[in-house]
Amino acid sequence: MEYQIALSPAFPITAAEFADAWNEEEQCRAVAQATVSPAAPQGFPLDPEMIKSGLIFLAGAAGTMALDVVKSLVKDHLKKLIEKKFKQTAKPVPEFEVVIVDQPDTHLIVVREQN
């Protein structure tokens, strides 16, 4: 099973920032290697704007892990990145949600701001 992550265009972290930080962290890298694709695959089920900064692919042991475990790891990783980024500013840390869109051969993890 493959995991793809789409970050909404207004999200304060880009796909490249996510992938670079993911691959630098030993715990995350042990689960999967993150790569960024600049274009959506055929049949991408969401608005192409969702992948403005790229689509993140997680390949490796993540394919054998439960979806909830991978979702939780992604969410925790994003929280750390956002807190680190916003610690340097006086801006409040934005709230976000992680939603799963099941596909036949992949799980799409969508990250967007909470309304």
N, C-alpha and C positions, 0 to 999 in steps of 0.2 A: 504494500500500500504506500502510496506517495502522499506527501503533505505539501501543499502550496499555501503561501501566506500572502494576502492582499491587504495593503494598508491604504486607508482612504486618503485622498489627495491633501486634505487639510490636517492630517495627522502630523504631529511635530517631529516624528522620526521618519527618515526615508528608508527605502528598502536596502540601500547600500549601507547605511549606518547600522541597521538591524543586523544584516549579514556579517559585517566586519566585527561587530561586538560579539555576536553569537560565536563566531569562529575563534575569537580570542579567548573565550571562556572555556576552560577545560571540561567542565560538567556538560555544557551545551554541545561542545564539539564531540564528546563521547557518544552523545545521542544521535547526532546527525551533522553533516557538513551543510552549511547554508550557501546557496548560490543565488544570484539575481539574474533574471531574464528580463530584458527590456520590453518584450512583447508578450501578449496573451496567447496561450495556446488555442488551437481551433476549438470552438464550442465553449469559450469562456462564458460562464453563466451570468456574469454581472456586468454592469456598466464599465466600459473600458477605462473610464476616468479613475476607477478604483485602483488601477495599477500604473498610475501616472509615473511613479518613481520606480516601477519595476515589480515583478512578481518574484517572490522568494520561494525557492524550492529547498526542502529539507530531505536529504538523501542519506541513508545509512540505517542504523538500528531503529530509528524512529518508525520505520515501516512495520516493525514487529511490536511496537508499543501500543497500549490502549490510547484511543483518541483523547480521552479526558486527561491522561498524563501529559501528552504532548501539548494539549491546549493550555494546561496549567503551567507548564514550563515556558511556553511562549509568553503567556500573560505575565509571569514573574519577571522574565527577561525584559519585557517592555516597560514594566514598572520601574525597574532599576535604571534603564536608559533614560526614561522621562525624568525621573527624580534627579539624576545626575545632570541632565541638560538644563533643567529649570532651577537647580540649586544656585546656579550662577546668576540668575535674574530674580527680579522681585515678582515675576508673574506667578499666578497660581498654577499648580500642576493640573493639567486637564484630566478629566475622568474619561475612561474609554471602556468599550465592551468588546468581547471576543465572541464571534458567532461562527458556528460550523455549518458549511453548506456541503452536504454529502453528494459525491459524484460516483459513477460506477467504479472507476479505477483510482480515485484520488479523494482526499479530504481537502476541502478548501477552508482555510481559517481566515476569516475576515475580521479586520480590526478597524473600528471606527469610533468616533467621539460619541459619548453619551449625550443624548438630548435632554 
